[in-house]
Structures are given as structure tokens and as C-alpha cells.
Amino acid sequence: MSTELEEVPMRIVVALDVHRRQITYKTLDRESGEVGRGRIVPATRGAVREWLEQFAACEAEFALEGTTGWRFVVEEIERAGHRAHLADPAETAGKRGRKRRAKTDSADCDLQLRLLCAGELPESWIPPAHLLELRTRLRMRKVLIDQRTAWQQRLQAQLFTRVCRPG
């Protein structure tokens, strides 16, 4: 038995608003009540990975909406050993209520943070990696089949107008 006191990790809650070029965030230290805000620019896997290093010694939970770009952010959060909460965008907007003023990235973070802390975040299921990969492959296959079909139809139309042209 050790006589040294084990250091308890801080409990941090983070809300992220993900966009193609930037990620806006708001942090809350549940012990001290300290709030932080900022942006991750550019919104890339490397930048997110580097930003997550500051939470290495902490127990942190992250909330973000399931919009474009969520997958790589969740992968990096989980790779860093933290828990990600993927919010359903439509249900989250419903919890916002009627807008009195323009919605901003900061307002989105505030709402997600409040809902996560209250245990009211409308979460979406985050599929395991093998299912995400399968979905990606199926989407790519559909795109390729649609493109092939479009080219076949174009070629058939050209042949029809050139070979079966009246007169």
C-alpha cells in the first residue's frame, strides 16, 4: 500500500462546433468552474491531435454534433483516451428552442456544454470503426456505380443521335 496520495485527474467537459475550416470549442473545468474558449485552425486531424494533448492528464468528455467532419474528430478523441458524445443535430436544435437572435458557433458550444453537463444531450450512436469503414466503402461504390450509369447513358444518347439520326 502506497502512502503517497494519488493525484485525481481533473474533470473537464468540452463542447465542439465542427466546420470545414475551423473548430470552435468551449471548455469547463467541473472542479474549479473555469471556462475556456477558442478555435482549432485548421480543422485537420493533426491540429485536433495536437490540441488534444493538453487534456492528456485529465479526465475529459467531449460533445459535438453529428455533422460534416465529426468522424475524424471522434476518432482522435477516442485515440487520446477520452469519451466522445455525438449529438443528434435535429434534436439538439429542438432543445435550443425558438431563436431570439442569430445562432453562432459560440452559442452552439454553450448549448452542447449545458446539455452534456445536465445529462440531456440527445446522443447519436457512434458505430464501431469496422462499420464506419464498411459504410464508407458502400458510399464510394454507390458513387462509382452512379457515375458509370451516367457515362453509359451519355454514350448511348450520343450513339443514338449519330447512328439513328433521321434523314
C-alpha positions in Angstrom: 0.0 0.0 0.0 1.4 3.3 -1.0 1.5 6.2 1.4 1.6 8.8 -1.4 -1.7 10.4 -2.4 -2.7 9.5 -5.9 -3.5 12.5 -7.9 -7.1 12.6 -9.1 -7.4 13.7 -12.7 -9.4 16.9 -13.4 -12.9 16.5 -14.8 -13.1 18.6 -18.0 -16.2 18.9 -20.2 -15.6 20.2 -23.8 -18.2 21.2 -26.5 -17.0 21.4 -30.1 -18.6 23.1 -33.1 -17.0 21.5 -36.2 -16.7 23.2 -39.5 -14.6 22.6 -42.6 -12.0 25.3 -41.8 -12.2 25.7 -38.0 -13.5 24.0 -34.9 -14.8 26.3 -32.2 -14.7 25.0 -28.6 -15.7 25.8 -25.1 -14.2 24.0 -22.0 -15.5 23.7 -18.5 -13.4 22.5 -15.5 -16.0 21.0 -13.3 -13.9 21.4 -10.2 -12.9 25.0 -10.5 -15.7 26.2 -12.7 -13.1 27.8 -15.0 -14.4 28.3 -18.6 -12.2 28.5 -21.7 -13.0 29.2 -25.3 -11.0 29.0 -28.5 -10.7 27.7 -32.0 -8.7 25.0 -33.7 -7.5 26.2 -37.0 -7.1 24.5 -39.4 -9.7 21.8 -38.8 -7.5 18.9 -39.6 -6.7 15.6 -37.9 -3.2 16.8 -37.0 -4.4 20.1 -35.5 -7.0 18.3 -33.4 -4.5 15.7 -32.2 -2.1 18.4 -31.2 -4.9 20.3 -29.4 -6.0 17.2 -27.5 -2.5 16.8 -25.9 -3.4 19.4 -23.3 -6.0 17.0 -21.9 -3.6 14.1 -21.6 -3.6 14.2 -17.8 -7.3 14.9 -17.5 -10.5 13.0 -17.4 -12.3 14.7 -20.3 -15.6 14.3 -22.1 -16.3 15.9 -25.5 -19.7 16.8 -27.1 -20.1 17.5 -30.8 -22.9 17.4 -33.3 -23.0 14.7 -35.9 -22.4 17.0 -38.9 -19.8 17.0 -41.6 -16.4 16.2 -40.2 -17.5 14.5 -36.9 -15.8 11.2 -37.7 -12.2 12.2 -37.7 -12.7 14.4 -34.6 -14.3 11.5 -32.7 -11.6 9.1 -33.8 -8.9 11.5 -32.4 -10.8 12.0 -29.1 -11.1 8.2 -28.6 -7.5 7.7 -29.7 -6.5 10.1 -27.0 -8.4 8.0 -24.4 -11.3 10.3 -23.9 -15.1 9.9 -24.3 -16.9 11.5 -27.2 -20.6 12.2 -27.2 -22.1 12.6 -30.7 -25.2 14.8 -30.5 -28.1 14.4 -32.9 -28.2 17.8 -34.8 -32.0 18.0 -35.2 -32.8 17.0 -31.6 -30.1 19.4 -30.3 -31.7 22.2 -32.4 -35.1 21.3 -30.9 -33.7 21.7 -27.4 -32.4 25.2 -28.3 -36.0 26.4 -28.6 -37.1 29.4 -30.5 -34.2 31.6 -31.7 -34.2 35.1 -30.3 -31.1 36.1 -32.1 -28.7 34.7 -34.7 -27.1 31.4 -33.9 -23.3 31.4 -33.6 -20.6 28.8 -33.2 -20.2 30.0 -29.6 -24.0 29.6 -28.9 -23.8 26.1 -30.3 -20.9 25.3 -27.9 -22.8 26.8 -25.0 -25.9 24.7 -25.7 -23.9 21.5 -26.1 -22.0 22.1 -22.9 -25.1 22.9 -21.0 -26.9 19.8 -22.3 -23.9 17.5 -21.7 -23.4 18.7 -18.1 -27.2 18.3 -17.4 -27.2 14.8 -18.9 -29.7 15.9 -21.6 -27.6 15.8 -24.7 -29.6 13.9 -27.4 -26.9 11.4 -28.4 -26.5 9.5 -31.6 -24.9 6.1 -31.7 -21.2 6.1 -32.8 -20.7 2.9 -34.8 -17.5 0.9 -34.3 -14.7 1.5 -36.7 -15.3 -1.6 -38.9 -18.9 -0.4 -39.6 -17.8 3.1 -40.3 -15.3 1.7 -42.8 -18.0 -0.5 -44.4 -20.3 2.5 -44.8 -17.6 4.5 -46.4 -16.9 1.7 -48.9 -20.6 1.3 -49.7 -21.0 5.0 -50.3 -18.0 5.0 -52.6 -19.4 2.0 -54.5 -22.7 3.8 -55.0 -21.0 6.9 -56.3 -18.9 4.9 -58.8 -22.0 3.0 -60.0 -23.9 6.2 -60.4 -21.1 7.7 -62.4 -20.8 4.6 -64.6 -24.5 4.7 -65.2 -24.4 8.4 -66.2 -21.5 7.7 -68.6 -23.3 4.8 -70.2 -26.4 6.9 -70.7 -24.4 9.7 -72.3 -22.7 7.3 -74.6 -26.0 5.6 -75.6 -27.5 9.1 -76.3 -24.6 10.1 -78.5 -24.7 6.8 -80.4 -28.4 7.1 -80.8 -28.2 10.6 -82.2 -25.3 9.8 -84.5 -26.3 6.4 -85.8 -30.1 6.6 -85.7 -30.4 10.2 -86.8 -33.3 10.7 -89.1 -32.6 12.0 -92.6 
